[in-house]
């Protein structure tokens, strides 16, 4: 915890490297696959507004808090929380934040890899011309045939997990940093091109209307919880990922500024994805609430009919896979760094062990779409259940704990030192949000969902 302490895994080579890597972990399936489908399921506009409020008022302050913990501790999330609770003379049980986070990371990775596997399969389908001139019904059929086949899903899930582990095993500077440098700009360019396509469709205004006009009567307590969970998920908060990445952050970089940039880019990508997908949904009279298959049932129609659609289709799914890869490596990093630092095993072995567990749990998601589709404890498939518990319960709880620790338990001079904010007014604003607003908001949403409010 001295100023000179460095992580044993190395450091980001520059501010832009950190921003790229952190944006790489934030921008992923959560933005392009999940945001549109849950927005569709919850009626659009009002859900989007709640989501944006959650990002601004809860997400950004907690992202700043989580990064500063990581940089001050400079170790894996468990050790970091141990060290910092000792420094703040607090209960060592704060380290459970790190434990719960590692568990959430592996659980999320388990299904993340399956869905990223779908995207990988779609690279192949786009390449072989499966979308060419196909109508909406044919595209839907293609998707349901695909997810109906456990063997195919397992094949792509395995391939994606193997790719993730390969990158993670190579370490922070060689593996993580290089893989995002080219991808983020590429993703951005492609999204802009697709937005331009969406503007030419007949359902454009209806899509925009759906996304941005708010009818608050459709908003239920559960929808608010899901919007909040999505803010945590999309920013990658509440499970020690940001903490693990913060541990590799050089001391002279402004945490507040970088957090705001990352959150802004992440939100922009999600909105762009929505602006692309909903016009297609309405142009072809599809159901916006059709669930996790939404992007796989809509985008291929566009690729199959637009000029240059073959190329755009191939590129889009390739970039989606890479965006998912740069998030998957972040999901596993807390566990891998814990295994390396505390169990003394090599990075390679650690990746294999952590990834093996996530791969195995991932089979539950694979079968949720076919063999076990009818098995619904609490009315949800196993995939929906894992997603619900992690995104809507574990991440917000982790975030709540982080906000309470940084806002109430840590010495203010220490957080001020890490943030090094020149303007004391900004520091005060952040502290107020972290101390009062963010914890209260998370708490109120929980109370609302369990029916107390
Ligand atoms: N944010 C990523 C996405 O939107 C997924 C992700 C990466 C994540 N790291 C995380 C989610 C940590 C929760 C916690 O796809």
Boltz pocket constraint, residues with backbone or C-beta under 6 A from the ligand:
constraints:
  - pocket:
      binder: B
      contacts: [[A, 25], [A, 26], [A, 27], [A, 28], [A, 29], [A, 30], [A, 31], [A, 108], [A, 232], [A, 233], [A, 234], [A, 235], [A, 236], [A, 237], [A, 238], [A, 239], [A, 241], [A, 327], [A, 328], [A, 330], [A, 331], [A, 395]]
      max_distance: 6.0
